[in-house]
Amino acid sequence: QVQLVESGGGLVQAGDSLRLSCAASGRTFSTYSVGWFRQAPGKELEFVAAISWTGGSTYYADSVNDRFTISTDNAKNTVYLQMNSLKHEDTAVYYCAASAYGGDRSKDYDFWGQGTQVTVSA
């Protein structure tokens, strides 16, 4: 089994930055991709960013491109989501997930963390 634990969420003001972490344990991840998704109240789950575990490929939703950066620290089995220039509409529960396929479809991700709340005040 794979376990994913997110951390780093919190309450910030618009324009601030946050860094989310996703710590992985269990199986080795050398062939997996890790993605970040988010869900705002009353809205559907939304793709944010994804990265191959080797870090060779990254993908971003248009809404976060140029503001968010996804990266890996293989030695720590951790994936990060650096979020800059946060906007009120970034407010959501953020989830990390692992997939053998990657991409932006949540149904392709088999393992999920419990989520971390990010709240951006206007």
MINUGU-440054 format. One line per 2 residues: number of its first residue (from 1); their letters; for each residue x, y, z of N, C-alpha, C, CB. Coordinates in steps of 0.001 Angstrom, whole numbers, plus 500000, padded with zeros to 6 digits. Glycine has a CB too. Layout:
! MINUGU-440054
NUM	a	X:Y:Z:X:Y:Z:X:Y:Z:X:Y:Z | ...
//
This chain:
! MINUGU-440054
1	qv	500820:498805:500000:500000:500000:500000:500857:501249:500000:499071:500004:501193 | 500228:502320:499620:500888:503615:499556:500183:504561:500509:500891:504181:498108
3	ql	500952:505293:501269:500378:506295:502168:500910:507675:501785:500711:505968:503658 | 500010:508621:501710:500352:509996:501373:499821:510908:502469:499776:510398:499981
5	ve	500649:511801:502946:500246:512718:504012:500601:514140:503586:500937:512349:505371 | 499580:514985:503462:499789:516378:503106:499983:517232:504363:498606:516901:502277
7	sg	500705:518307:504195:500869:519290:505266:501197:520637:504640:501984:518855:506273 | 501120:521680:505458:501518:523002:505001:500392:523960:504706:502325:522868:503810
9	gg	499151:523492:504797:498039:524392:504554:497887:525414:505663:496763:523611:504399 | 497025:526372:505435:496792:527391:506451:495981:528542:505915:498097:527901:506993
11	lv	495910:529586:506726:495178:530801:506375:496184:531891:506022:494245:531257:507542 | 496054:532437:504819:496955:533494:504368:496145:534588:503693:498034:532935:503402
13	qa	496814:535681:503403:496162:536776:502693:496468:536682:501200:496619:538144:503257 | 495616:537285:500403:495847:537330:498963:497217:537940:498677:494734:538137:498254
15	gd	497943:537308:497763:499287:537751:497433:500376:537021:498181:499409:539193:497692 | 500023:536317:499241:500997:535571:500035:501378:534266:499341:500438:535283:501437
17	sl	502325:533559:499969:502787:532272:499459:502617:531188:500515:504255:532362:499018 | 502498:529956:500051:502469:528777:500905:503186:527654:500181:501008:528369:501269
19	rl	503756:526742:500947:504326:525544:500359:503667:524327:500997:505868:525507:500545 | 503015:523536:500168:502417:522293:500614:503409:521157:500421:501107:522010:499856
21	sc	503355:520190:501337:504199:519010:501243:503335:517768:501182:505171:518933:502428 | 503812:516771:500460:503142:515481:500365:504208:514425:500638:502448:515272:498950
23	aa	504148:513844:501824:505118:512829:502211:504569:511450:501867:505450:512927:503720 | 505361:510677:501146:504940:509362:500687:505665:508262:501443:505182:509219:499192
25	sg	504973:507182:501716:505577:506015:502339:504914:504774:501780:505450:506067:503882 | 505548:503642:502011:505011:502391:501497:505840:501931:500312:503531:502549:501096
27	rt	505193:501753:499203:505892:501284:498023:506845:502339:497472:504899:500878:496960 | 507819:501903:496691:508717:502864:496057:507977:503585:494939:509988:502162:495509
29	fs	508367:504769:494643:507622:505630:493736:508352:505936:492437:507293:506904:494423 | 509357:505168:492143:510174:505525:490996:509401:505488:489689:511353:504609:490908
31	ty	508297:504733:489644:507517:504666:488407:506195:505411:488510:507255:503225:488041 | 505972:506142:489576:504705:506839:489776:504822:508313:489425:504236:506683:491215
33	sv	503683:508886:489149:503533:510333:489080:502712:510764:490285:502858:510782:487735 | 502947:511968:490726:502206:512531:491859:501523:513804:491406:503145:512809:493073
35	gw	500274:513911:491761:499518:515091:491384:498921:515789:492587:498430:514722:490418 | 498630:517059:492408:497879:517837:493382:496529:518184:492780:498653:519120:493801
37	fr	495499:517976:493563:494141:518348:493199:493581:519229:494303:493246:517091:492972 | 492525:519926:494004:491881:520734:495050:490378:520719:494856:492409:522190:495035
39	qa	489686:520947:495966:488232:520991:495926:487754:522120:496809:487617:519646:496370 | 487114:523077:496184:486520:524194:496903:485100:523828:497319:486527:525477:496036
41	pg	484564:524479:498333:483206:524158:498786:482198:524282:497649:482800:525074:499945 | 481408:523232:497472:480368:523244:496459:480849:523050:495035:479642:524503:496539
43	ke	482157:522776:494880:482701:522611:493528:483304:521224:493365:483761:523691:493230 | 483542:520853:492104:484115:519557:491833:485625:519555:492081:483811:519143:490405
45	le	486151:518354:492202:487588:518189:492345:488281:518717:491092:487952:516703:492595 | 489349:519477:491299:490012:520162:490184:491500:519805:490172:489821:521705:490289
47	fv	492023:519488:489000:493451:519233:488840:494225:520527:489022:493750:518614:487459 | 495367:520415:489705:496225:521586:489908:497566:521412:489203:496448:521834:491405
49	aa	498271:520329:489534:499606:520116:488962:499998:518656:489149:500663:521060:489623 | 500933:518195:488336:501431:516831:488462:502883:516786:488050:500599:515854:487615
51	is	503583:515770:488566:504993:515619:488266:505344:514136:488271:505863:516400:489279 | 506218:513744:487344:506735:512388:487400:507689:512292:488583:507445:511995:486067
53	wt	507784:511097:489183:508582:510996:490406:510037:511355:490157:508489:509590:490983 | 510512:511120:488951:511880:511515:488634:512008:513014:488436:512356:510795:487395
55	gg	510873:513699:488346:510899:515147:488177:511097:515605:486752:511965:515719:489011 | 511086:514660:485814:511374:515029:484442:510238:515722:483724:511752:513837:483691
57	st	509018:515484:484164:507857:516062:483490:506933:516711:484506:507101:514990:482687 | 506469:517892:484189:505517:518592:485047:504341:519086:484217:506198:519771:485778
59	yy	503184:519179:484860:501965:519640:484196:501230:520549:485166:501058:518438:483743 | 500607:521596:484615:499894:522554:485448:498548:522894:484832:500724:523824:485644
61	ad	497591:523149:485698:496332:523724:485233:496588:525168:484808:495230:523652:486344 | 495844:525640:483836:496026:527006:483353:495828:528020:484473:495060:527296:482209
63	sv	494948:527703:485412:494613:528656:486468:495756:528896:487445:493410:528175:487221 | 496750:528001:487471:497846:528144:488431:499203:528279:487750:497868:526959:489373
65	nd	499228:528121:486432:500495:528198:485699:501155:529553:485960:500268:527983:484171 | 502459:529533:486168:503263:530733:486454:503129:531201:487890:502867:531856:485527
67	rf	502240:530599:488682:502127:530948:490108:502529:529787:491013:500696:531381:490434 | 502230:528556:490586:502501:527373:491384:503651:526588:490753:501233:526492:491510
69	ti	504445:525942:491601:505529:525095:491127:505512:523780:491890:506894:525803:491285 | 505514:522679:491148:505545:521358:491757:506960:520814:491634:504509:520397:491091
71	st	507432:520137:492690:508787:519606:492685:508852:518380:493581:509801:520675:493146 | 509944:517638:493443:510126:516440:494257:511461:516494:494990:510045:515174:493386
73	dn	511499:515832:496131:512737:515557:496845:512763:514046:497037:512829:516346:498234 | 513428:513360:496126:513391:511900:496145:513994:511326:497416:514118:511347:494943
75	ak	515006:511971:497944:515645:511475:499161:514678:511475:500342:516873:512318:499493 | 513735:512415:500328:512757:512527:501410:511409:511924:501033:512575:513982:501797
77	nt	511309:511361:499826:510021:510815:499355:508907:511850:499526:509661:509511:500126 | 509189:513067:499132:508247:514158:499339:508064:514959:498055:508724:515071:500474
79	vy	506835:515338:497809:506492:516219:496698:505995:517529:497270:505425:515576:495763 | 506426:518624:496680:506055:519946:497165:505204:520677:496136:507305:520765:497500
81	lq	504362:521551:496634:503628:522476:495771:503867:523872:496323:502082:522130:495707 | 504727:524616:495653:504984:526002:496033:503933:526880:495394:506408:526451:495613
83	mn	503191:527590:496203:502098:528423:495717:502411:529881:496008:500754:528011:496365 | 502575:530665:494970:502875:532094:495098:501706:532921:494570:504177:532453:494338
85	sl	501681:534170:494956:500648:535107:494490:499256:534505:494663:500883:535484:493010 | 498991:533986:495841:497722:533302:496089:496549:534255:495944:497715:532675:497481
87	kh	495464:533709:495428:494232:534452:495221:493124:533836:496075:493835:534461:493719 | 492097:534609:496299:490972:534105:497091:490401:532837:496462:489871:535181:497218
89	ed	490384:532801:495134:489805:531639:494456:490683:530391:494544:489554:531970:493008 | 491869:530502:495145:492687:529314:495400:492251:528598:496673:494162:529698:495500
91	ta	491332:529188:497400:490838:528569:498634:490197:527223:498340:489830:529492:499337 | 490667:526176:499001:490179:524823:498760:490897:523863:499707:490394:524406:497272
93	vy	490407:522635:499731:491168:521535:500332:492051:520971:499229:490218:520417:500955 | 493335:520872:499519:494303:520384:498552:494682:518946:498884:495553:521284:498525
95	yc	494642:518097:497862:494958:516688:498006:496140:516329:497116:493738:515818:497666 | 497021:515479:497615:498011:514888:496728:497593:513451:496462:499450:514960:497342
97	aa	497998:512964:495303:497602:511637:494873:498702:511040:494004:496259:511681:494110 | 498771:509716:493975:499797:509020:493190:499137:508167:492123:500694:508144:494100
99	sa	499796:508132:490976:499250:507421:489830:500360:506750:489046:498464:508371:488928 | 500053:505589:488504:501013:504942:487613:501005:505588:486236:500709:503451:487494
101	yg	499997:506444:485979:499824:507013:484644:500064:508516:484592:498445:506715:484146 | 499794:509210:485694:499940:510658:485674:498783:511327:484969:501237:511045:485011
103	gd	498970:512580:484579:497940:513307:483868:497045:514112:484793:497113:512357:483068 | 495931:514600:484229:495063:515509:484970:493700:514915:485315:494867:516760:484184
105	rs	493537:513641:485167:492252:513008:485477:492332:512332:486834:491859:511983:484384 | 491466:512731:487741:491520:512184:489090:491281:510685:489103:490506:512872:489972
107	kd	490523:510171:488137:490212:508744:488144:491439:507894:487844:489118:508442:487135 | 492501:508505:487338:493735:507778:487056:494657:507684:488261:494464:508434:485922
109	yd	494242:508274:489367:495070:508283:490584:494499:507281:491581:495134:509717:491216 | 495369:506388:492040:494927:505275:492878:495062:505547:494372:495705:504044:492528
111	fw	495999:506387:494743:496283:506611:496157:496148:508094:496463:497699:506097:496533 | 495478:508395:497566:495163:509775:497926:495504:510061:499379:493691:510065:497673
113	gq	495931:511295:499632:496110:511759:500996:494795:512249:501575:497155:512863:501050 | 494856:512721:502807:493643:513137:503508:493274:514597:503227:493819:512933:505000
115	gt	494186:515343:502640:493910:516727:502286:494398:517715:503329:492444:516912:502074 | 494672:518922:502866:495062:520009:503758:494343:521278:503295:496624:520208:503770
117	qv	493807:522028:504232:492998:523204:503907:493886:524413:503634:492016:523516:505049 | 493602:525070:502532:494230:526349:502202:493124:527393:502112:495050:526266:500856
119	tv	493259:528428:502900:492274:529507:502882:492999:530814:502598:491487:529584:504232 | 492546:531498:501551:493151:532765:501151:492113:533856:501345:493658:532722:499670
121	sa	492398:534761:502259:491458:535850:502506:491646:536930:501437:491656:536442:503936 | 490525:537528:501059:490570:538536:499991:491202:539834:500475:489162:538813:499461
//
